[in-house]
Amino acid sequence: QVQLVESGGGLVQAGGSLRLSCAASARTFRAYAMGWFRQAPGKERDFVAGINWNGGRIDYADSVKGRFTISRDNAKNTVTLQMNSLKPEDTAVYYCNVGYYSDSSYHKYDYWGQGTQVTVSS
């Protein structure tokens, strides 16, 4: 079906930056919205950022607005999450997701990457 591979996670101090990437194998990558979710220990998997097929519609969780930036390169079948001003509460496993936009908001399909660990120390 679809294969998603995340990379770029790691350990950083508060205030630092990381750049996550997701490579998709889908032949029809361009046709889909893409998103990033994260899951911290003991918590549910929550929406972080989404981007529609051409980058014309982007949205973020309130907790990351102004700090994270999502982008995509359809020619390379990749989606990126630039994370700046990281906080300890950003610590989580970050997952790439395939989705779609409807009613001006991101909706997820049940397609995920394997996740990449982001750890932010105090």
N, C-alpha and C positions, 0 to 999 in steps of 0.2 A: 504493500500500500504506500505508505509514506514513511521515510526515515528521517529523523531529525537528530542532529548531533551538536550538543552544546560544548563550548570551550571558553576558557578565559577566567574561570573562577580562581580563587586563591585567598590568601590571608593578607589583610591590610589593616593598618591602624585607622582609627576614627579620623575623618577628614580626608582620607585618601581616595583614590580612584581605581576603578577596574573597568575593563571593556569586555563584555561578553559577546560571543558570536554564536550563531546557530546556522549550520549548513543543512539544507534540505535537499533530499533526493527526488522530490516530486517533479514530474515532468510539467505539471500545471502549476508550479509554484506561483507564478505571476497572478493567477486567478484568485488566490486566497488572501485573506487578511492573516496577519501573523501577530503573535503576542508573546509576552513574557509573564510568567507566574512565578511565585515563590512560596516555599513552604518551610516554616521554621519548626523546630522541635515542639511537638505537642499542639501544633496549630494546623488549621486547614490550609489547603493550597489557595492562595489569593492572587487576584489579578494585580499586575504591576503596570503594564503598558501594552497598548495595541496599536497597530498600524494597518490601514487598508491597502488594497492592491497596488496603488500608485503613490502612497505616501500622502495623499491629500487629506486624509483624516487620521488624526493621532489623538490618543487620550492616555492619561496616566492616573494611577491611584493618587489620592490626595497626599498620601504619605511620602511620595517621591517627586511630586511636582517641583520643578525648578532645580532638581538635582540629577534626574535621570533623563536620558534622551534615547528614544528608539528610532531606528532607521532601517532601511532595507535596500538591497541591491538586487534587482530582479535578474540582471544579466549574470550574476554570480550565484543566484539562489541562496542568498544569505540575509539574515536579519541580525542587527546589532543592538546591544543595550549598553550605552555609555553611562556609567555610574560615577558621579562625583559627590564630594562632600559626604562620604559614607558614614553611617552611624552604626553603633553596635546593634540596634534594632533591625538593621538591614540584613543581619546574619540569617542565612537560609540557604536551602537548595533552590537554585533558579532553573526553571524549566521553559523550554521553547514550546510554543503551541500553535496549531493551525486553527483558524477561526474564520469568522465572517462578520460583517457589519450589517446590522438591521436596526431600524429605529434610532439611528445615530449613535449606537453603542456597540461595543465588541461582544461577540458571542463565541464561545469556544466549541470546537469539536473535540472529541476524545482522542486526539493525536498529540503525543508528547515526545520530547527527547528524553534522554537518560538523566538529565540534570547535571548541574555543575555547582559545587559547593562554594559559597561566598561566606567568609568569616571576617568580621570587623571587630577588632579589639579596642578596648577603651584606652 
